[in-house]
């Protein structure tokens, strides 16, 4: 039996080939993860990845989000979920 890495909402991950630190916002069926992150312009990005293409980044540094940033993330996540 193959060992599977477990992912949970709130885990920090990166794509295997590199890239920004992302937070898992939802664990979906079919081994899919919905991840959110900010780009260099502080825009919120949301994308779905296969579990096999990301890894846990336990060395990530945490930053505090301002209330308006958190609200923007939640709005973007709701919009993404409604459209997919």
mmCIF file of the N, C-alpha and C atoms, coordinates in Angstrom:
data_MODEL
# 
_entry.id   MODEL 
# 
loop_
_atom_site.group_PDB 
_atom_site.id 
_atom_site.type_symbol 
_atom_site.label_atom_id 
_atom_site.label_alt_id 
_atom_site.label_comp_id 
_atom_site.label_asym_id 
_atom_site.label_entity_id 
_atom_site.label_seq_id 
_atom_site.pdbx_PDB_ins_code 
_atom_site.Cartn_x 
_atom_site.Cartn_y 
_atom_site.Cartn_z 
_atom_site.occupancy 
_atom_site.B_iso_or_equiv 
_atom_site.pdbx_formal_charge 
_atom_site.auth_seq_id 
_atom_site.auth_comp_id 
_atom_site.auth_asym_id 
_atom_site.auth_atom_id 
_atom_site.pdbx_PDB_model_num 
ATOM 1   N N  . UNK A 1 1  ? 0.832   -1.175 0.000   1.00 0.00 ? 1  UNK A N  1 
ATOM 2   C CA . UNK A 1 1  ? 0.000   0.000  0.000   1.00 0.00 ? 1  UNK A CA 1 
ATOM 3   C C  . UNK A 1 1  ? 0.888   1.255  0.000   1.00 0.00 ? 1  UNK A C  1 
ATOM 4   N N  . UNK A 1 2  ? 0.548   2.196  -0.795  1.00 0.00 ? 2  UNK A N  1 
ATOM 5   C CA . UNK A 1 2  ? 1.317   3.425  -0.948  1.00 0.00 ? 2  UNK A CA 1 
ATOM 6   C C  . UNK A 1 2  ? 1.007   4.401  0.184   1.00 0.00 ? 2  UNK A C  1 
ATOM 7   N N  . UNK A 1 3  ? 2.069   5.046  0.735   1.00 0.00 ? 3  UNK A N  1 
ATOM 8   C CA . UNK A 1 3  ? 1.864   6.066  1.762   1.00 0.00 ? 3  UNK A CA 1 
ATOM 9   C C  . UNK A 1 3  ? 1.407   7.348  1.099   1.00 0.00 ? 3  UNK A C  1 
ATOM 10  N N  . UNK A 1 4  ? 0.306   7.893  1.571   1.00 0.00 ? 4  UNK A N  1 
ATOM 11  C CA . UNK A 1 4  ? -0.216  9.145  1.036   1.00 0.00 ? 4  UNK A CA 1 
ATOM 12  C C  . UNK A 1 4  ? 0.078   10.260 2.009   1.00 0.00 ? 4  UNK A C  1 
ATOM 13  N N  . UNK A 1 5  ? 0.491   11.403 1.469   1.00 0.00 ? 5  UNK A N  1 
ATOM 14  C CA . UNK A 1 5  ? 0.688   12.585 2.288   1.00 0.00 ? 5  UNK A CA 1 
ATOM 15  C C  . UNK A 1 5  ? -0.681  13.188 2.541   1.00 0.00 ? 5  UNK A C  1 
ATOM 16  N N  . UNK A 1 6  ? -0.940  13.547 3.777   1.00 0.00 ? 6  UNK A N  1 
ATOM 17  C CA . UNK A 1 6  ? -2.233  14.134 4.113   1.00 0.00 ? 6  UNK A CA 1 
ATOM 18  C C  . UNK A 1 6  ? -2.133  15.650 4.093   1.00 0.00 ? 6  UNK A C  1 
ATOM 19  N N  . UNK A 1 7  ? -3.160  16.274 3.552   1.00 0.00 ? 7  UNK A N  1 
ATOM 20  C CA . UNK A 1 7  ? -3.251  17.720 3.497   1.00 0.00 ? 7  UNK A CA 1 
ATOM 21  C C  . UNK A 1 7  ? -4.513  18.154 4.216   1.00 0.00 ? 7  UNK A C  1 
ATOM 22  N N  . UNK A 1 8  ? -4.442  19.301 4.870   1.00 0.00 ? 8  UNK A N  1 
ATOM 23  C CA . UNK A 1 8  ? -5.587  19.851 5.584   1.00 0.00 ? 8  UNK A CA 1 
ATOM 24  C C  . UNK A 1 8  ? -5.739  21.328 5.256   1.00 0.00 ? 8  UNK A C  1 
ATOM 25  N N  . UNK A 1 9  ? -6.965  21.811 5.395   1.00 0.00 ? 9  UNK A N  1 
ATOM 26  C CA . UNK A 1 9  ? -7.231  23.234 5.219   1.00 0.00 ? 9  UNK A CA 1 
ATOM 27  C C  . UNK A 1 9  ? -6.324  24.022 6.161   1.00 0.00 ? 9  UNK A C  1 
ATOM 28  N N  . UNK A 1 10 ? -5.670  25.055 5.613   1.00 0.00 ? 10 UNK A N  1 
ATOM 29  C CA . UNK A 1 10 ? -4.767  25.878 6.407   1.00 0.00 ? 10 UNK A CA 1 
ATOM 30  C C  . UNK A 1 10 ? -3.305  25.499 6.290   1.00 0.00 ? 10 UNK A C  1 
ATOM 31  N N  . UNK A 1 11 ? -3.002  24.316 5.730   1.00 0.00 ? 11 UNK A N  1 
ATOM 32  C CA . UNK A 1 11 ? -1.605  23.919 5.514   1.00 0.00 ? 11 UNK A CA 1 
ATOM 33  C C  . UNK A 1 11 ? -0.952  24.853 4.504   1.00 0.00 ? 11 UNK A C  1 
ATOM 34  N N  . UNK A 1 12 ? 0.351   25.065 4.651   1.00 0.00 ? 12 UNK A N  1 
ATOM 35  C CA . UNK A 1 12 ? 1.092   25.860 3.677   1.00 0.00 ? 12 UNK A CA 1 
ATOM 36  C C  . UNK A 1 12 ? 1.848   24.917 2.753   1.00 0.00 ? 12 UNK A C  1 
ATOM 37  N N  . UNK A 1 13 ? 1.751   25.199 1.449   1.00 0.00 ? 13 UNK A N  1 
ATOM 38  C CA . UNK A 1 13 ? 2.351   24.335 0.437   1.00 0.00 ? 13 UNK A CA 1 
ATOM 39  C C  . UNK A 1 13 ? 2.998   25.172 -0.663  1.00 0.00 ? 13 UNK A C  1 
ATOM 40  N N  . UNK A 1 14 ? 3.813   24.520 -1.455  1.00 0.00 ? 14 UNK A N  1 
ATOM 41  C CA . UNK A 1 14 ? 4.379   25.094 -2.679  1.00 0.00 ? 14 UNK A CA 1 
ATOM 42  C C  . UNK A 1 14 ? 4.274   24.048 -3.777  1.00 0.00 ? 14 UNK A C  1 
ATOM 43  N N  . UNK A 1 15 ? 4.260   24.509 -5.022  1.00 0.00 ? 15 UNK A N  1 
ATOM 44  C CA . UNK A 1 15 ? 4.289   23.600 -6.164  1.00 0.00 ? 15 UNK A CA 1 
ATOM 45  C C  . UNK A 1 15 ? 5.675   22.960 -6.201  1.00 0.00 ? 15 UNK A C  1 
ATOM 46  N N  . UNK A 1 16 ? 5.751   21.695 -6.570  1.00 0.00 ? 16 UNK A N  1 
ATOM 47  C CA . UNK A 1 16 ? 7.023   20.973 -6.590  1.00 0.00 ? 16 UNK A CA 1 
ATOM 48  C C  . UNK A 1 16 ? 8.109   21.678 -7.393  1.00 0.00 ? 16 UNK A C  1 
ATOM 49  N N  . UNK A 1 17 ? 7.721   22.368 -8.454  1.00 0.00 ? 17 UNK A N  1 
ATOM 50  C CA . UNK A 1 17 ? 8.711   23.037 -9.299  1.00 0.00 ? 17 UNK A CA 1 
ATOM 51  C C  . UNK A 1 17 ? 9.103   24.422 -8.780  1.00 0.00 ? 17 UNK A C  1 
ATOM 52  N N  . UNK A 1 18 ? 8.541   24.828 -7.640  1.00 0.00 ? 18 UNK A N  1 
ATOM 53  C CA . UNK A 1 18 ? 8.848   26.130 -7.050  1.00 0.00 ? 18 UNK A CA 1 
ATOM 54  C C  . UNK A 1 18 ? 7.641   27.042 -7.113  1.00 0.00 ? 18 UNK A C  1 
ATOM 55  N N  . UNK A 1 19 ? 7.834   28.279 -6.708  1.00 0.00 ? 19 UNK A N  1 
ATOM 56  C CA . UNK A 1 19 ? 6.739   29.240 -6.757  1.00 0.00 ? 19 UNK A CA 1 
ATOM 57  C C  . UNK A 1 19 ? 6.413   29.792 -5.392  1.00 0.00 ? 19 UNK A C  1 
ATOM 58  N N  . UNK A 1 20 ? 5.318   30.553 -5.322  1.00 0.00 ? 20 UNK A N  1 
ATOM 59  C CA . UNK A 1 20 ? 4.974   31.231 -4.077  1.00 0.00 ? 20 UNK A CA 1 
ATOM 60  C C  . UNK A 1 20 ? 4.434   30.277 -3.012  1.00 0.00 ? 20 UNK A C  1 
ATOM 61  N N  . UNK A 1 21 ? 4.510   30.722 -1.782  1.00 0.00 ? 21 UNK A N  1 
ATOM 62  C CA . UNK A 1 21 ? 3.895   30.008 -0.679  1.00 0.00 ? 21 UNK A CA 1 
ATOM 63  C C  . UNK A 1 21 ? 2.386   30.144 -0.807  1.00 0.00 ? 21 UNK A C  1 
ATOM 64  N N  . UNK A 1 22 ? 1.673   29.035 -0.676  1.00 0.00 ? 22 UNK A N  1 
ATOM 65  C CA . UNK A 1 22 ? 0.215   29.031 -0.812  1.00 0.00 ? 22 UNK A CA 1 
ATOM 66  C C  . UNK A 1 22 ? -0.399  28.398 0.433   1.00 0.00 ? 22 UNK A C  1 
ATOM 67  N N  . UNK A 1 23 ? -1.637  28.756 0.702   1.00 0.00 ? 23 UNK A N  1 
ATOM 68  C CA . UNK A 1 23 ? -2.390  28.174 1.810   1.00 0.00 ? 23 UNK A CA 1 
ATOM 69  C C  . UNK A 1 23 ? -3.534  27.353 1.231   1.00 0.00 ? 23 UNK A C  1 
ATOM 70  N N  . UNK A 1 24 ? -3.699  26.143 1.730   1.00 0.00 ? 24 UNK A N  1 
ATOM 71  C CA . UNK A 1 24 ? -4.816  25.307 1.283   1.00 0.00 ? 24 UNK A CA 1 
ATOM 72  C C  . UNK A 1 24 ? -6.096  25.877 1.872   1.00 0.00 ? 24 UNK A C  1 
ATOM 73  N N  . UNK A 1 25 ? -7.016  26.266 0.989   1.00 0.00 ? 25 UNK A N  1 
ATOM 74  C CA . UNK A 1 25 ? -8.294  26.808 1.448   1.00 0.00 ? 25 UNK A CA 1 
ATOM 75  C C  . UNK A 1 25 ? -9.398  25.756 1.440   1.00 0.00 ? 25 UNK A C  1 
ATOM 76  N N  . UNK A 1 26 ? -9.169  24.643 0.731   1.00 0.00 ? 26 UNK A N  1 
ATOM 77  C CA . UNK A 1 26 ? -10.176 23.589 0.682   1.00 0.00 ? 26 UNK A CA 1 
ATOM 78  C C  . UNK A 1 26 ? -9.534  22.311 0.157   1.00 0.00 ? 26 UNK A C  1 
ATOM 79  N N  . UNK A 1 27 ? -9.861  21.194 0.766   1.00 0.00 ? 27 UNK A N  1 
ATOM 80  C CA . UNK A 1 27 ? -9.440  19.881 0.273   1.00 0.00 ? 27 UNK A CA 1 
ATOM 81  C C  . UNK A 1 27 ? -10.629 19.306 -0.475  1.00 0.00 ? 27 UNK A C  1 
ATOM 82  N N  . UNK A 1 28 ? -10.467 19.119 -1.775  1.00 0.00 ? 28 UNK A N  1 
ATOM 83  C CA . UNK A 1 28 ? -11.562 18.693 -2.647  1.00 0.00 ? 28 UNK A CA 1 
ATOM 84  C C  . UNK A 1 28 ? -11.481 17.194 -2.923  1.00 0.00 ? 28 UNK A C  1 
ATOM 85  N N  . UNK A 1 29 ? -12.501 16.663 -3.547  1.00 0.00 ? 29 UNK A N  1 
ATOM 86  C CA . UNK A 1 29 ? -12.491 15.253 -3.926  1.00 0.00 ? 29 UNK A CA 1 
ATOM 87  C C  . UNK A 1 29 ? -11.513 15.044 -5.079  1.00 0.00 ? 29 UNK A C  1 
ATOM 88  N N  . UNK A 1 30 ? -11.257 13.818 -5.419  1.00 0.00 ? 30 UNK A N  1 
ATOM 89  C CA . UNK A 1 30 ? -10.366 13.452 -6.527  1.00 0.00 ? 30 UNK A CA 1 
ATOM 90  C C  . UNK A 1 30 ? -8.944  13.967 -6.336  1.00 0.00 ? 30 UNK A C  1 
ATOM 91  N N  . UNK A 1 31 ? -8.465  13.998 -5.087  1.00 0.00 ? 31 UNK A N  1 
ATOM 92  C CA . UNK A 1 31 ? -7.085  14.400 -4.782  1.00 0.00 ? 31 UNK A CA 1 
ATOM 93  C C  . UNK A 1 31 ? -6.755  15.808 -5.258  1.00 0.00 ? 31 UNK A C  1 
ATOM 94  N N  . UNK A 1 32 ? -7.696  16.729 -5.115  1.00 0.00 ? 32 UNK A N  1 
ATOM 95  C CA . UNK A 1 32 ? -7.507  18.116 -5.523  1.00 0.00 ? 32 UNK A CA 1 
ATOM 96  C C  . UNK A 1 32 ? -7.431  19.014 -4.294  1.00 0.00 ? 32 UNK A C  1 
ATOM 97  N N  . UNK A 1 33 ? -6.611  20.060 -4.394  1.00 0.00 ? 33 UNK A N  1 
ATOM 98  C CA . UNK A 1 33 ? -6.478  21.061 -3.345  1.00 0.00 ? 33 UNK A CA 1 
ATOM 99  C C  . UNK A 1 33 ? -6.758  22.430 -3.926  1.00 0.00 ? 33 UNK A C  1 
ATOM 100 N N  . UNK A 1 34 ? -7.618  23.202 -3.275  1.00 0.00 ? 34 UNK A N  1 
ATOM 101 C CA . UNK A 1 34 ? -7.827  24.592 -3.656  1.00 0.00 ? 34 UNK A CA 1 
ATOM 102 C C  . UNK A 1 34 ? -6.871  25.416 -2.801  1.00 0.00 ? 34 UNK A C  1 
ATOM 103 N N  . UNK A 1 35 ? -6.009  26.194 -3.464  1.00 0.00 ? 35 UNK A N  1 
ATOM 104 C CA . UNK A 1 35 ? -4.991  26.967 -2.762  1.00 0.00 ? 35 UNK A CA 1 
ATOM 105 C C  . UNK A 1 35 ? -5.144  28.451 -3.062  1.00 0.00 ? 35 UNK A C  1 
ATOM 106 N N  . UNK A 1 36 ? -4.792  29.280 -2.071  1.00 0.00 ? 36 UNK A N  1 
ATOM 107 C CA . UNK A 1 36 ? -4.823  30.731 -2.248  1.00 0.00 ? 36 UNK A CA 1 
ATOM 108 C C  . UNK A 1 36 ? -3.454  31.297 -1.917  1.00 0.00 ? 36 UNK A C  1 
ATOM 109 N N  . UNK A 1 37 ? -3.105  32.397 -2.586  1.00 0.00 ? 37 UNK A N  1 
ATOM 110 C CA . UNK A 1 37 ? -1.853  33.092 -2.316  1.00 0.00 ? 37 UNK A CA 1 
ATOM 111 C C  . UNK A 1 37 ? -1.951  34.506 -2.866  1.00 0.00 ? 37 UNK A C  1 
ATOM 112 N N  . UNK A 1 38 ? -1.016  35.340 -2.441  1.00 0.00 ? 38 UNK A N  1 
ATOM 113 C CA . UNK A 1 38 ? -0.929  36.717 -2.919  1.00 0.00 ? 38 UNK A CA 1 
ATOM 114 C C  . UNK A 1 38 ? 0.223   36.827 -3.904  1.00 0.00 ? 38 UNK A C  1 
ATOM 115 N N  . UNK A 1 39 ? 0.026   37.592 -4.988  1.00 0.00 ? 39 UNK A N  1 
ATOM 116 C CA . UNK A 1 39 ? 1.132   37.851 -5.913  1.00 0.00 ? 39 UNK A CA 1 
ATOM 117 C C  . UNK A 1 39 ? 1.886   39.093 -5.440  1.00 0.00 ? 39 UNK A C  1 
ATOM 118 N N  . UNK A 1 40 ? 2.857   39.546 -6.224  1.00 0.00 ? 40 UNK A N  1 
ATOM 119 C CA . UNK A 1 40 ? 3.678   40.687 -5.830  1.00 0.00 ? 40 UNK A CA 1 
ATOM 120 C C  . UNK A 1 40 ? 2.888   41.981 -5.699  1.00 0.00 ? 40 UNK A C  1 
ATOM 121 N N  . UNK A 1 41 ? 1.719   42.067 -6.356  1.00 0.00 ? 41 UNK A N  1 
ATOM 122 C CA . UNK A 1 41 ? 0.874   43.262 -6.271  1.00 0.00 ? 41 UNK A CA 1 
ATOM 123 C C  . UNK A 1 41 ? -0.191  43.131 -5.181  1.00 0.00 ? 41 UNK A C  1 
ATOM 124 N N  . UNK A 1 42 ? -0.058  42.113 -4.329  1.00 0.00 ? 42 UNK A N  1 
ATOM 125 C CA . UNK A 1 42 ? -1.012  41.819 -3.252  1.00 0.00 ? 42 UNK A CA 1 
ATOM 126 C C  . UNK A 1 42 ? -2.395  41.444 -3.766  1.00 0.00 ? 42 UNK A C  1 
ATOM 127 N N  . UNK A 1 43 ? -2.479  40.955 -5.013  1.00 0.00 ? 43 UNK A N  1 
ATOM 128 C CA . UNK A 1 43 ? -3.732  40.420 -5.539  1.00 0.00 ? 43 UNK A CA 1 
ATOM 129 C C  . UNK A 1 43 ? -3.892  38.984 -5.050  1.00 0.00 ? 43 UNK A C  1 
ATOM 130 N N  . UNK A 1 44 ? -5.125  38.613 -4.740  1.00 0.00 ? 44 UNK A N  1 
ATOM 131 C CA . UNK A 1 44 ? -5.406  37.251 -4.291  1.00 0.00 ? 44 UNK A CA 1 
ATOM 132 C C  . UNK A 1 44 ? -5.525  36.345 -5.506  1.00 0.00 ? 44 UNK A C  1 
ATOM 133 N N  . UNK A 1 45 ? -4.864  35.198 -5.446  1.00 0.00 ? 45 UNK A N  1 
ATOM 134 C CA . UNK A 1 45 ? -4.961  34.184 -6.485  1.00 0.00 ? 45 UNK A CA 1 
ATOM 135 C C  . UNK A 1 45 ? -5.532  32.914 -5.869  1.00 0.00 ? 45 UNK A C  1 
ATOM 136 N N  . UNK A 1 46 ? -6.391  32.236 -6.611  1.00 0.00 ? 46 UNK A N  1 
ATOM 137 C CA . UNK A 1 46 ? -6.963  30.964 -6.171  1.00 0.00 ? 46 UNK A CA 1 
ATOM 138 C C  . UNK A 1 46 ? -6.855  29.997 -7.341  1.00 0.00 ? 46 UNK A C  1 
ATOM 139 N N  . UNK A 1 47 ? -6.361  28.791 -7.047  1.00 0.00 ? 47 UNK A N  1 
ATOM 140 C CA . UNK A 1 47 ? -6.215  27.790 -8.103  1.00 0.00 ? 47 UNK A CA 1 
ATOM 141 C C  . UNK A 1 47 ? -6.342  26.405 -7.476  1.00 0.00 ? 47 UNK A C  1 
ATOM 142 N N  . UNK A 1 48 ? -6.766  25.449 -8.276  1.00 0.00 ? 48 UNK A N  1 
ATOM 143 C CA . UNK A 1 48 ? -6.870  24.064 -7.840  1.00 0.00 ? 48 UNK A CA 1 
ATOM 144 C C  . UNK A 1 48 ? -5.691  23.274 -8.387  1.00 0.00 ? 48 UNK A C  1 
ATOM 145 N N  . UNK A 1 49 ? -5.058  22.487 -7.507  1.00 0.00 ? 49 UNK A N  1 
ATOM 146 C CA . UNK A 1 49 ? -3.898  21.682 -7.872  1.00 0.00 ? 49 UNK A CA 1 
ATOM 147 C C  . UNK A 1 49 ? -4.137  20.228 -7.498  1.00 0.00 ? 49 UNK A C  1 
ATOM 148 N N  . UNK A 1 50 ? -3.531  19.316 -8.247  1.00 0.00 ? 50 UNK A N  1 
ATOM 149 C CA . UNK A 1 50 ? -3.490  17.923 -7.843  1.00 0.00 ? 50 UNK A CA 1 
ATOM 150 C C  . UNK A 1 50 ? -2.567  17.808 -6.633  1.00 0.00 ? 50 UNK A C  1 
ATOM 151 N N  . UNK A 1 51 ? -2.914  16.941 -5.687  1.00 0.00 ? 51 UNK A N  1 
ATOM 152 C CA . UNK A 1 51 ? -2.087  16.762 -4.491  1.00 0.00 ? 51 UNK A CA 1 
ATOM 153 C C  . UNK A 1 51 ? -0.655  16.359 -4.824  1.00 0.00 ? 51 UNK A C  1 
ATOM 154 N N  . UNK A 1 52 ? -0.486  15.651 -5.950  1.00 0.00 ? 52 UNK A N  1 
ATOM 155 C CA . UNK A 1 52 ? 0.830   15.142 -6.313  1.00 0.00 ? 52 UNK A CA 1 
ATOM 156 C C  . UNK A 1 52 ? 1.810   16.227 -6.756  1.00 0.00 ? 52 UNK A C  1 
ATOM 157 N N  . UNK A 1 53 ? 1.307   17.432 -7.049  1.00 0.00 ? 53 UNK A N  1 
ATOM 158 C CA . UNK A 1 53 ? 2.200   18.472 -7.584  1.00 0.00 ? 53 UNK A CA 1 
ATOM 159 C C  . UNK A 1 53 ? 2.588   19.522 -6.552  1.00 0.00 ? 53 UNK A C  1 
ATOM 160 N N  . UNK A 1 54 ? 2.197   19.315 -5.274  1.00 0.00 ? 54 UNK A N  1 
ATOM 161 C CA . UNK A 1 54 ? 2.571   20.259 -4.222  1.00 0.00 ? 54 UNK A CA 1 
ATOM 162 C C  . UNK A 1 54 ? 3.228   19.522 -3.061  1.00 0.00 ? 54 UNK A C  1 
ATOM 163 N N  . UNK A 1 55 ? 3.942   20.273 -2.234  1.00 0.00 ? 55 UNK A N  1 
ATOM 164 C CA . UNK A 1 55 ? 4.542   19.707 -1.023  1.00 0.00 ? 55 UNK A CA 1 
ATOM 165 C C  . UNK A 1 55 ? 4.321   20.663 0.139   1.00 0.00 ? 55 UNK A C  1 
ATOM 166 N N  . UNK A 1 56 ? 4.311   20.110 1.356   1.00 0.00 ? 56 UNK A N  1 
ATOM 167 C CA . UNK A 1 56 ? 4.196   20.944 2.557   1.00 0.00 ? 56 UNK A CA 1 
ATOM 168 C C  . UNK A 1 56 ? 5.445   21.800 2.701   1.00 0.00 ? 56 UNK A C  1 
ATOM 169 N N  . UNK A 1 57 ? 5.254   23.052 3.053   1.00 0.00 ? 57 UNK A N  1 
ATOM 170 C CA . UNK A 1 57 ? 6.384   23.938 3.325   1.00 0.00 ? 57 UNK A CA 1 
ATOM 171 C C  . UNK A 1 57 ? 6.322   24.322 4.798   1.00 0.00 ? 57 UNK A C  1 
ATOM 172 N N  . UNK A 1 58 ? 6.920   23.482 5.630   1.00 0.00 ? 58 UNK A N  1 
ATOM 173 C CA . UNK A 1 58 ? 6.859   23.680 7.074   1.00 0.00 ? 58 UNK A CA 1 
ATOM 174 C C  . UNK A 1 58 ? 7.764   24.809 7.560   1.00 0.00 ? 58 UNK A C  1 
ATOM 175 N N  . UNK A 1 59 ? 8.647   25.313 6.689   1.00 0.00 ? 59 UNK A N  1 
ATOM 176 C CA . UNK A 1 59 ? 9.547   26.395 7.073   1.00 0.00 ? 59 UNK A CA 1 
ATOM 177 C C  . UNK A 1 59 ? 8.973   27.765 6.745   1.00 0.00 ? 59 UNK A C  1 
ATOM 178 N N  . UNK A 1 60 ? 7.703   27.809 6.361   1.00 0.00 ? 60 UNK A N  1 
ATOM 179 C CA . UNK A 1 60 ? 7.080   29.071 5.951   1.00 0.00 ? 60 UNK A CA 1 
ATOM 180 C C  . UNK A 1 60 ? 7.014   30.045 7.121   1.00 0.00 ? 60 UNK A C  1 
ATOM 181 N N  . UNK A 1 61 ? 7.197   31.315 6.799   1.00 0.00 ? 61 UNK A N  1 
ATOM 182 C CA . UNK A 1 61 ? 7.061   32.360 7.794   1.00 0.00 ? 61 UNK A CA 1 
ATOM 183 C C  . UNK A 1 61 ? 5.651   32.925 7.711   1.00 0.00 ? 61 UNK A C  1 
ATOM 184 N N  . UNK A 1 62 ? 5.021   33.105 8.840   1.00 0.00 ? 62 UNK A N  1 
ATOM 185 C CA . UNK A 1 62 ? 3.658   33.620 8.887   1.00 0.00 ? 62 UNK A CA 1 
ATOM 186 C C  . UNK A 1 62 ? 3.658   35.132 8.930   1.00 0.00 ? 62 UNK A C  1 
ATOM 187 N N  . UNK A 1 63 ? 2.672   35.723 8.276   1.00 0.00 ? 63 UNK A N  1 
ATOM 188 C CA . UNK A 1 63 ? 2.475   37.164 8.357   1.00 0.00 ? 63 UNK A CA 1 
ATOM 189 C C  . UNK A 1 63 ? 1.045   37.413 8.808   1.00 0.00 ? 63 UNK A C  1 
ATOM 190 N N  . UNK A 1 64 ? 0.843   38.508 9.488   1.00 0.00 ? 64 UNK A N  1 
ATOM 191 C CA . UNK A 1 64 ? -0.493  38.873 9.931   1.00 0.00 ? 64 UNK A CA 1 
ATOM 192 C C  . UNK A 1 64 ? -1.215  39.609 8.821   1.00 0.00 ? 64 UNK A C  1 
ATOM 193 N N  . UNK A 1 65 ? -2.443  39.196 8.521   1.00 0.00 ? 65 UNK A N  1 
ATOM 194 C CA . UNK A 1 65 ? -3.260  39.882 7.528   1.00 0.00 ? 65 UNK A CA 1 
ATOM 195 C C  . UNK A 1 65 ? -4.101  40.945 8.216   1.00 0.00 ? 65 UNK A C  1 
ATOM 196 N N  . UNK A 1 66 ? -4.223  42.075 7.581   1.00 0.00 ? 66 UNK A N  1 
ATOM 197 C CA . UNK A 1 66 ? -5.141  43.099 8.063   1.00 0.00 ? 66 UNK A CA 1 
ATOM 198 C C  . UNK A 1 66 ? -6.563  42.614 7.809   1.00 0.00 ? 66 UNK A C  1 
ATOM 199 N N  . UNK A 1 67 ? -7.536  43.116 8.568   1.00 0.00 ? 67 UNK A N  1 
ATOM 200 C CA . UNK A 1 67 ? -8.927  42.676 8.425   1.00 0.00 ? 67 UNK A CA 1 
ATOM 201 C C  . UNK A 1 67 ? -9.445  42.815 7.005   1.00 0.00 ? 67 UNK A C  1 
ATOM 202 N N  . UNK A 1 68 ? -9.103  43.946 6.329   1.00 0.00 ? 68 UNK A N  1 
ATOM 203 C CA . UNK A 1 68 ? -9.607  44.140 4.964   1.00 0.00 ? 68 UNK A CA 1 
ATOM 204 C C  . UNK A 1 68 ? -8.988  43.139 3.991   1.00 0.00 ? 68 UNK A C  1 
ATOM 205 N N  . UNK A 1 69 ? -7.736  42.728 4.232   1.00 0.00 ? 69 UNK A N  1 
ATOM 206 C CA . UNK A 1 69 ? -7.109  41.707 3.383   1.00 0.00 ? 69 UNK A CA 1 
ATOM 207 C C  . UNK A 1 69 ? -7.786  40.364 3.580   1.00 0.00 ? 69 UNK A C  1 
ATOM 208 N N  . UNK A 1 70 ? -8.083  40.033 4.817   1.00 0.00 ? 70 UNK A N  1 
ATOM 209 C CA . UNK A 1 70 ? -8.756  38.769 5.117   1.00 0.00 ? 70 UNK A CA 1 
ATOM 210 C C  . UNK A 1 70 ? -10.139 38.736 4.490   1.00 0.00 ? 70 UNK A C  1 
ATOM 211 N N  . UNK A 1 71 ? -10.857 39.859 4.560   1.00 0.00 ? 71 UNK A N  1 
ATOM 212 C CA . UNK A 1 71 ? -12.176 39.928 3.939   1.00 0.00 ? 71 UNK A CA 1 
ATOM 213 C C  . UNK A 1 71 ? -12.072 39.738 2.428   1.00 0.00 ? 71 UNK A C  1 
ATOM 214 N N  . UNK A 1 72 ? -11.039 40.315 1.803   1.00 0.00 ? 72 UNK A N  1 
ATOM 215 C CA . UNK A 1 72 ? -10.843 40.166 0.364   1.00 0.00 ? 72 UNK A CA 1 
ATOM 216 C C  . UNK A 1 72 ? -10.589 38.705 0.011   1.00 0.00 ? 72 UNK A C  1 
ATOM 217 N N  . UNK A 1 73 ? -9.774  38.033 0.803   1.00 0.00 ? 73 UNK A N  1 
ATOM 218 C CA . UNK A 1 73 ? -9.494  36.609 0.572   1.00 0.00 ? 73 UNK A CA 1 
ATOM 219 C C  . UNK A 1 73 ? -10.780 35.805 0.657   1.00 0.00 ? 73 UNK A C  1 
ATOM 220 N N  . UNK A 1 74 ? -11.586 36.068 1.677   1.00 0.00 ? 74 UNK A N  1 
ATOM 221 C CA . UNK A 1 74 ? -12.830 35.323 1.844   1.00 0.00 ? 74 UNK A CA 1 
ATOM 222 C C  . UNK A 1 74 ? -13.798 35.585 0.690   1.00 0.00 ? 74 UNK A C  1 
ATOM 223 N N  . UNK A 1 75 ? -13.870 36.835 0.224   1.00 0.00 ? 75 UNK A N  1 
ATOM 224 C CA . UNK A 1 75 ? -14.741 37.160 -0.906  1.00 0.00 ? 75 UNK A CA 1 
ATOM 225 C C  . UNK A 1 75 ? -14.273 36.468 -2.181  1.00 0.00 ? 75 UNK A C  1 
ATOM 226 N N  . UNK A 1 76 ? -12.960 36.486 -2.433  1.00 0.00 ? 76 UNK A N  1 
ATOM 227 C CA . UNK A 1 76 ? -12.409 35.822 -3.621  1.00 0.00 ? 76 UNK A CA 1 
ATOM 228 C C  . UNK A 1 76 ? -12.673 34.320 -3.563  1.00 0.00 ? 76 UNK A C  1 
ATOM 229 N N  . UNK A 1 77 ? -12.508 33.725 -2.390  1.00 0.00 ? 77 UNK A N  1 
ATOM 230 C CA . UNK A 1 77 ? -12.752 32.289 -2.243  1.00 0.00 ? 77 UNK A CA 1 
ATOM 231 C C  . UNK A 1 77 ? -14.224 31.957 -2.497  1.00 0.00 ? 77 UNK A C  1 
ATOM 232 N N  . UNK A 1 78 ? -15.132 32.774 -1.957  1.00 0.00 ? 78 UNK A N  1 
ATOM 233 C CA . UNK A 1 78 ? -16.559 32.543 -2.186  1.00 0.00 ? 78 UNK A CA 1 
ATOM 234 C C  . UNK A 1 78 ? -16.909 32.654 -3.665  1.00 0.00 ? 78 UNK A C  1 
ATOM 235 N N  . UNK A 1 79 ? -16.358 33.663 -4.345  1.00 0.00 ? 79 UNK A N  1 
ATOM 236 C CA . UNK A 1 79 ? -16.612 33.851 -5.768  1.00 0.00 ? 79 UNK A CA 1 
ATOM 237 C C  . UNK A 1 79 ? -16.070 32.685 -6.584  1.00 0.00 ? 79 UNK A C  1 
ATOM 238 N N  . UNK A 1 80 ? -14.862 32.238 -6.251  1.00 0.00 ? 80 UNK A N  1 
ATOM 239 C CA . UNK A 1 80 ? -14.255 31.114 -6.950  1.00 0.00 ? 80 UNK A CA 1 
ATOM 240 C C  . UNK A 1 80 ? -15.106 29.854 -6.769  1.00 0.00 ? 80 UNK A C  1 
ATOM 241 N N  . UNK A 1 81 ? -15.521 29.590 -5.525  1.00 0.00 ? 81 UNK A N  1 
ATOM 242 C CA . UNK A 1 81 ? -16.319 28.397 -5.229  1.00 0.00 ? 81 UNK A CA 1 
ATOM 243 C C  . UNK A 1 81 ? -17.659 28.440 -5.953  1.00 0.00 ? 81 UNK A C  1 
ATOM 244 N N  . UNK A 1 82 ? -18.284 29.611 -6.024  1.00 0.00 ? 82 UNK A N  1 
ATOM 245 C CA . UNK A 1 82 ? -19.579 29.750 -6.697  1.00 0.00 ? 82 UNK A CA 1 
ATOM 246 C C  . UNK A 1 82 ? -19.463 29.527 -8.198  1.00 0.00 ? 82 UNK A C  1 
ATOM 247 N N  . UNK A 1 83 ? -18.310 29.859 -8.778  1.00 0.00 ? 83 UNK A N  1 
ATOM 248 C CA . UNK A 1 83 ? -18.120 29.740 -10.225 1.00 0.00 ? 83 UNK A CA 1 
ATOM 249 C C  . UNK A 1 83 ? -17.542 28.391 -10.659 1.00 0.00 ? 83 UNK A C  1 
ATOM 250 N N  . UNK A 1 84 ? -17.213 27.525 -9.711  1.00 0.00 ? 84 UNK A N  1 
ATOM 251 C CA . UNK A 1 84 ? -16.605 26.236 -10.077 1.00 0.00 ? 84 UNK A CA 1 
ATOM 252 C C  . UNK A 1 84 ? -17.356 25.070 -9.489  1.00 0.00 ? 84 UNK A C  1 
# 
